[in-house]
Amino acid sequence: MYKLQNNYKKCSVCKKKFSLKKLEIDKRVIELFCNNINANRCAKILNVNYRTIQNRFTLFRKLIAYYLEEQHYNTVQDNSSYEEYYYFTNRQKKDKSRSLYEAINIIGFYSNKKVFTLLMPKLSRYDRGEDNKNFENYLKWHKIYSQYAYTTPLHIFWKYLEENLKKYKGVDEENFFYYLKECEFKFNYLQNKQIEILKELYYN
């Protein structure tokens, strides 16, 4: 590595240029992200454009989602503990007439001492219109779950998910998967491990 006039570094082997300032900012963004600081506050702390931070956060969530999927499917799985969960967005929660058919349907597994989640298709409405409400009430009491799911951290994770998503003004259903995976990542790993993993994913 050698220094250029514009305060960049250049690798004499691969010829790539590096901004030390950018590398330092990226490192701080990762640390703040893993410390549950939202993009708006992060931008103010670092005095960086909000859109730049938001783009980093979006990339982090995609890297995390890929990492969790890869980790789960590349290990021996014990999926004997599972539970279905219905999540309502903030807008839906304010609607007194909200329906279970509008909820985001998630199934969580507890395997290898970690939680792993999958998004499920939304519930299909029952054919007989007059029986829709009764069928919906039936589903509330007959969710899919394994016999001993309540003894695993799954029920703690659902509360964690609800609490952590409150800090966002609203999560678009189209992007909900990535926010779900962010919560899964932060629930499964201690903060120092989160930072270590995310740095490796980002810089490599």
N, C-alpha and C positions, 0 to 999 in steps of 0.2 A: 504494500500500500504506500502511496506517496501523495502528498498534498498538492492540490491545484490552487491557482490564484483566487478562485471564487469560493474558497473554503470547503471545496469538495475533496473527497478522497478518491483515488483511482487505483484499481487493482492492476498490477503490472502483468498479471497472468491472463485474466479473463477480460481485461480492459473496461470493466464496468465502473461507472462513477457512483459515488455514494455521498449523500448529504448527511453529515453528522447530526445536524439540527433536526432533520426529518426523522432519522433513526431514533433520536432521543424522544421526539414527540410521539412517535408510534409506540415506543416502549411505555410512555406515560398513559397513552390512550388505552392500551391493553390493561394496565394496572387499574385505571379508573373504571373501565368496563367490568372487570372482575370484582371491583369493590361496589358494584351496583349503583354507580353514578350514571344518571341518564345523559343522553347526548347533549341536551341544552346546557346543563350544568358543566359538563366536561368541556364544552366549547368555551365557556366563560372562564373556567379555571386555567385553561391553557392559552386563552386568547387566540383561538383558532376559529375559522369560519364554521358555522354550525353544519352546513352541508358536507364539508370535509369529514367532520366527526361522524355524522349520520351514515355516510358512505362506508367508513371504517367499521362501524357497528354492524351494518348490514353484512359486510364481508365476514366479520367475526362469526356472526350467527350461522352463515352458510358453511364456514369451515368447521364449526362445532357440530352442526347437523351431520356433515359427512363423517367426521371423526367418530361420533357416537354410533352411527349405523355400522361403520367399519369395525369398531371395537366389539359391538354386540354380535354381529354375524360371524366374526372370526374367532369367537371363543365358544367353548362347550356351554350350551345353554340349559338351564333348568327353569323352564317356563311353567312350573306347577303352581306358582302364585301369580294370580292375575285379577284385575278388577276393571270394570267399565265405569266411566265417569262422564257426566254431562256438564259441559262448561257453557255459561252464558256470558256474552259480552256485556260491557257496562250499559250499552243502550238497551239491550234485552232485559237486563236486571231491573231497569227503571220502568219497564212495561209490565203493569199488573196482569195483563192478559197474555203474557208470554206463554209460548207452548214448548213442550219438550222436543217437538219436531224441529224447532229452530236452533236448538242447542248444538254446540260442537261436540261430537261424540269421540271420546278418547278411550283407548284401552291401555292399561299400564301393566307391565310385568315386573316382578322382582326376581332377578337372577344374578348369581355371582356377586351378591351384596350390593347390587346397583339397580336403580329404577330405569326401565326402558319403556318408551311410549310409542304408540302408533295412532295415527288419526284414522277414524273409521268413517264410513259413509253416514250421512245424516239419516235419521230414522224415517222410514217411508210411512206415509199416512195410511191408516186402515181404509179399506175399500168402502165400508159403510159409514157414510158421513155422520149419522146420528150416534154412532158408537165410538167416534174418534176420542172423545174426552175420557170415556171409561177405559179405552185401550191405553191411552196415555198414562192414566193413573195406575193401571196394571203394570206398565213398563217401569214406573218409578220404584215399584216394590220388587221387581224381578229383573234387576240388572244382572249382567253376566259377571260372575266373580267365583274364584276358587274357594274351597271350604275354609282355608286358614289365611285368606288374604288379609284379614283384619289384624293378624299378628305380625305382619311385615310393615315396613315403612311406607307402603303405598298410601295409606290413609293420611299419613303425615305429609306426603308429597302433594296431595290434592290441596291441602290447606296452604302449603308453601306456594303452589302455583297461583292460587287465587290471590294471595297476599302480594306476591311479587308483580303480578300483572296490573295491580291497582295503580302503580306509579306511572303507567302510561295513560294518556288521555283517551286512548282507544286503540285497539289492535285490529287491523283489517283482517278479515277471515282469510283472505288470500295469503297473508304473511304469517298467520297464526302459527303454522308449523315451526317456523324458525324461532319464534318467541317461546314456544313450548320446549324446544330443544335447548334453548339457552337456560331455561329454568331447570331442566333435567341435568344439564352439565353442572350448574352451580350447586344443585342438590347433591350430586354424586361425589363431587371433589371439593377438598378444602381449598381455600382461596390461593394459597401459595402454589398448589398443584395446578389450579386453573391457569394461573399466569404462566407457569412453566410450559404447559401443554399448548396454550394459545400462542405463545412466542414461537414455539417450534413449528406450529402449523402456519403461522403468518410469514415467518422469515424463510421457511423452506418451500 
